[in-house]
Structures are given as C-alpha cells and as structure tokens.
Amino acid sequence: TLFLSLALLSLYRSVSLSLSCPPSLFLLPPLSLSDCLGRVPMTTVPVYCATKHGVVGFSRSLSLFPQEHNMYCYALCPGFVLTPLLKSGFEAVTGMKEYVKGIGFVPAEKVAEGVVQLCTTQPKSGSVMRVTHSKGIDFEKFRSSRL
C-alpha cells in the first residue's frame, strides 16, 4: 500500500541519515512497530499481515548494515492490546473477536515495559521482541539472517 511504502521509506531515510551522524547523537535506537500478525498469518486479514511481516523483515534487513556504524534496529511485536481500533475490528472481521479472546489481551503497560527494555538494553540488532499474554516479554528466534 502507499501508506506502508511511505512509512518504510521514511524509516529507511531516517536510518540512512543517521549513519552519517556521530554515535553520541543516538539517544534511542530505531524501533519499528509491528504486531503479533507480523509473525503469524491470519486468513481473514492477509494484506494487514503482509504489511506487518514487511515491517519485521525491513527491521531485520536494516540490522545487516555493517556494525562499524554503531547502528541498531529493533522490531516490537505486541499481542492484541484492547484499543478502540481493535474493538472496531471485532465487527469488521468475521471470527476476529473469538480468535483474539482465545489468545488473550496484552496490557498496554506491558507493551510500554517492552519499549523501555529495548531502549535501555542493547539486544542484538535486528531483534524482534514479542509481548504476548501467555509468555510476557521475549525475543523471536530466527535462523541466521545472512545468505
């Protein structure tokens, strides 16, 4: 979609520009916001899932920049947080309400805790943090990113 293209271009440009900045200017690492559907498919919202998978892949790809630039990039994938947007999705998407209730909701405070953890620690660049109802805060395990 045009929105996703603009968002990814904006993120890419900000990271590209930051490569020319001295490391002392980095206050917080670049953080991409995806969600749980950036890690698993859902047949009722395939385009949404595809855009969220793109955000995760984009963040992981940016992490492959040479580390001499002292650049880090992370993706945050919270589970379902009960927001007005999600509530409206219950009526718009068939079966979503039952699907989400079966998984459980993540408190917004838990997502905020994950953001603080990403900004105050330095996990491996390209890490994808999950914040779920069942497991709390943890990191997705991927195979090697290098081809």
C-alpha positions in Angstrom: 0.0 0.0 0.0 1.0 3.6 -0.4 1.0 4.2 3.3 3.3 1.3 4.0 5.7 2.4 1.3 5.8 5.9 2.7 6.3 4.5 6.2 9.1 2.2 5.2 10.8 4.9 3.0 10.6 7.3 6.0 12.2 4.7 8.3 14.9 3.9 5.7 15.7 7.6 5.1 16.0 8.3 8.8 18.3 5.3 9.3 20.4 6.2 6.3 20.8 9.8 7.5 21.7 8.6 11.0 24.7 6.6 9.5 26.4 10.0 8.9 25.8 11.2 12.5 28.3 10.7 15.3 27.3 7.9 17.7 26.9 10.4 20.5 23.8 11.7 18.9 21.9 8.4 19.2 19.7 8.7 22.2 17.3 5.9 21.3 17.6 3.0 18.8 15.4 2.9 15.7 12.3 0.9 16.7 9.8 -0.5 14.2 6.3 -1.2 15.5 4.7 -4.4 14.1 2.4 -6.6 16.0 1.7 -10.3 16.5 0.4 -10.6 13.0 3.9 -9.7 11.8 5.0 -13.1 12.9 2.0 -15.4 12.2 -0.6 -15.4 9.3 -4.3 -14.8 9.7 -6.6 -15.7 6.8 -9.2 -13.0 7.4 -6.7 -10.1 7.1 -4.0 -11.2 4.7 -3.0 -7.7 3.5 -2.6 -6.4 7.0 -0.5 -9.5 7.9 1.7 -8.9 4.8 2.4 -5.3 5.8 3.3 -6.3 9.3 5.6 -9.1 8.0 7.2 -6.4 5.9 8.0 -4.2 8.9 9.7 -7.2 10.7 11.7 -8.1 7.5 12.6 -4.5 7.0 13.9 -4.1 10.5 15.9 -7.3 10.3 17.4 -6.3 7.0 18.5 -2.9 8.4 20.3 -4.7 11.1 22.6 -6.2 8.5 24.3 -2.8 7.9 28.0 -3.1 9.0 28.2 -2.7 12.7 31.1 -0.2 12.4 28.3 2.4 12.0 27.2 1.6 15.6 23.6 1.3 14.3 20.9 -0.8 15.9 17.4 -1.5 14.8 14.6 -3.5 16.6 11.1 -4.5 15.9 8.4 -4.6 18.6 5.6 -7.1 18.1 3.0 -6.8 20.8 0.0 -9.2 21.0 -3.5 -7.9 20.9 -4.0 -4.8 23.0 -7.6 -3.8 23.7 -7.8 -0.5 21.9 -10.7 1.3 20.1 -9.2 0.2 16.7 -9.2 -3.4 17.8 -12.7 -3.2 19.1 -13.9 -1.8 15.7 -12.1 -4.7 14.1 -14.3 -7.2 16.0 -17.3 -6.1 14.0 -15.5 -5.7 10.7 -13.6 -9.0 10.5 -15.5 -12.3 10.8 -14.2 -14.5 13.6 -11.7 -12.0 14.9 -13.4 -11.5 18.3 -13.3 -15.2 19.1 -9.8 -15.6 17.8 -8.5 -12.7 19.9 -10.3 -13.7 23.0 -8.8 -17.2 22.7 -5.3 -15.7 22.7 -5.9 -13.1 25.4 -5.1 -9.4 25.6 -1.8 -7.8 26.4 -2.0 -4.8 28.9 -0.7 -1.6 27.3 1.6 -1.2 30.3 3.3 -4.5 29.4 4.0 -3.1 25.9 5.4 0.1 27.4 7.7 -2.1 29.6 9.0 -3.8 26.4 9.7 -0.4 24.8 11.7 0.7 27.8 13.6 -2.6 27.8 14.5 -2.2 24.2 15.6 1.4 24.7 17.7 0.7 27.9 19.4 -2.5 27.0 21.2 -3.4 23.8 19.9 -6.7 22.5 21.3 -8.0 19.2 20.5 -5.6 16.3 17.6 -6.9 14.3 16.0 -8.5 17.3 12.2 -8.9 17.3 10.6 -8.5 20.7 7.4 -10.3 21.3 5.0 -9.1 24.0 2.3 -11.7 24.5 -0.4 -12.5 27.0 0.9 -16.1 27.5 4.7 -15.6 27.5 5.2 -12.0 28.5 8.3 -10.3 27.0 10.7 -12.4 25.0 12.6 -12.4 21.7 11.7 -14.3 18.5 14.3 -16.8 17.5 15.3 -16.7 13.8 17.7 -18.6 11.7 20.8 -16.8 10.5 20.0 -13.6 8.6 22.9 -13.9 6.2 22.6 -15.5 2.8 
